[in-house]
Amino acid sequence: MRSVKVEDLTIEKFMPFGQISLQLNPTAEKIGSAPIEFFRDMAQLNLGTATLASFSTVRVEKRDYLIDVLEYHSSCSEAILPLDNDILVHVGPATPPGEAIPLDKIRVFRVPLGTLLILRPGVWHHAPFTVNDTPANVLIVLPERTYANDGIAIDLEPSERIKIDFSDR
């Protein structure tokens, strides 16, 4: 079984997969000053042709650090924001429909709570992992009903599954 080491998240490392925005300690351009500061336009979510963004929560509990499912959305981005715990997010480069999943290019990043990720359309991913025994609640933003009409999920064969090496953390 292949394994992949967890990487620290940086803008440069994550750039092929999308954007990062530090929501809890912003350093972006702002309007106003203390006690009210508005940090504007910190990240952009591509809704494709949709006009409604839908806000959902995925709660992930402790489970084996094993990638056994991958999915992508071909016509929109996906926003991921850990609300109360750090998470691990696995991603792979976008591929044309029907092309083999680039399993040898899957990467795993530790995402601190309050850090917004925006995945580009087509980027392979699936539900994140909590980094400890505490469940993580993660805000997911997608166009309405994307899970029903633009979610391509693939169960990996046992020989294709990838172990996440989180041993030195």
Buried (B, 14 or more C-beta within 10 A) or exposed (E): EEBBEBEEBEEEEBEBBBBBBBBEEBEEEEEEEEEEEEBEEBBEBBBBEBEEEBEEEEEBEEEEBBBBEBBBBEBBBBBBBBBBBBBBBBBBBBBEEEEEBEBEEBBBBBBBBBBBBBBBBBBBBBBBBBBEEEEBBBBBBBBBEBBEEBBEEBEBEEEBBBEBEBEEE
